[in-house]
Amino acid sequence: MSERTLKVGLVQQSVADNDKATNWNKSAAKIAELAEQGAELILLQELHSTLYFCQNEDTDAFDLAEPIPGPATDFFGEIAEQHNIVLVTSLFEKRGSGLYHNTAVVFDRSREIAGKYRKMHIPDDPGFYEKFYFTPGDMGFEPIKTSVGKLGVLVCWDQWYPEAARLMAMAGAEILFYPTAIGWDMTDSEDERKRQHDAWHTIQRAHAVANSVPVIVANRTGFETSPTEGDPGIQFWGQSFVAGPQGEILAQASSDKEETLLVDLDMTRTEQVKRIWPYFRDRRIDAYDDLVKRWRD
């Protein structure tokens, strides 16, 4: 078996306002740093162009969306081409009048779009009113083919669903990516915050284990005030990480700092793990019909 390694980076950053140019340039600077260190593939966090606007329901926030292709894809496509990297971005897509998606866009060493993924699972919780803004994705769970392999790109709330990770892996995804924007409700107790974070960490590591693939997670950091008076705002917990194909943590960022992570993924070892732990061989697909039901009544 020939050896194959892939140098992968991610960017964890805070967002202070909705000035897209400022936020794009900050991301671009971090991308350049990673590229100079040899990164071939870089992941940005969820909705990195602006503040996390889903803390309330405000029709004016739709002004933040843009078409794909559009100004954001022009900017990041040029960056990908300039640094000769594969780049995974996360954008607020205006697909049409009154129709919007939370969309990840991938560039493959070129300003041309290699592929995109529209977030499939959309939450609706206090401080995370995403159903008001985003239409659920309609592109399915299809890996995006790039020069470094097939990428299984999912987005934030998708991270809680093993079905999504499994379907990506079944279609040949060699790595799973989760751009995220998750943090604490400031009214929760310290114990509850720890439980929530541990659950977030564990479920994504489990996707790595169950599918024998590395998992790359880029989360935002910093505090963002709620636009609604009296609401507590969100303290995004950062702690972006890279897990190997057995769920082992290869690198993890801090909770409160803007950081980059850079990891050499041993893709040869990923293949070896799949040979030692042949989960796909032993799946009882003849017995799983009820998984496509909402509930087993």
Buried (B, 14 or more C-beta within 10 A) or exposed (E): EEEBEBBBBBBBBBBEEBBBEEBBEBBBEBBBBBBEEEBBBBBBBBBBBBBBBBBEEBEEBBEBBBEBEBBBBEBBBBBBBBBEBBBBBBBBBBBEEEEBBBBBBBBBBBBEBBBBBBBBBBBEEEBBBBBBBBBEBEEEBBBBBBEBBBBBBBBBBBBBBEEBBBBBBBEEBBBBBBBBBBBBBBEEEEEEBEEBBEEBBEBBBBBBBBBBBBBBBBBBBBBBEBBEEEBBBBBBBBBBBBBBBBBEEBBBBEBBEBBBBBBEBBBEBBBBBBEEBEBEEEEEEEEEEEEEEEEEE
